[in-house]
Amino acid sequence: MHLRKLLPQHPKSVLYVDHATSGTKLFQVICDRDMEVVVAKQANARYTPDATTWVKIKNRQYSEAAGRQDFFNRVKTRHA
């Protein structure tokens, strides 16, 4: 619930899902929408900012993936 409050009302780049009964189907939706990643936690896991409770599943077919790592490395270097 807290995460939902932090997101814009209708973001085009984010698909918020409270609960998914099929991770496979959710991942297919992400791929169909050409989105980059699914970030998830188990339903019974506590909601904490601790990265160890979250799983990141990348869409390897994401059309804008090329060059993204270089971009983030440059941003990271500038703010270090």
Summary of the structure (lengths in Angstrom):
residues: 80
radius of gyration: 14.4
end to end distance: 32.1
largest distance: 40.9
contacts: 131
relative contact order: 0.14
helix: 36%
strand: 10%
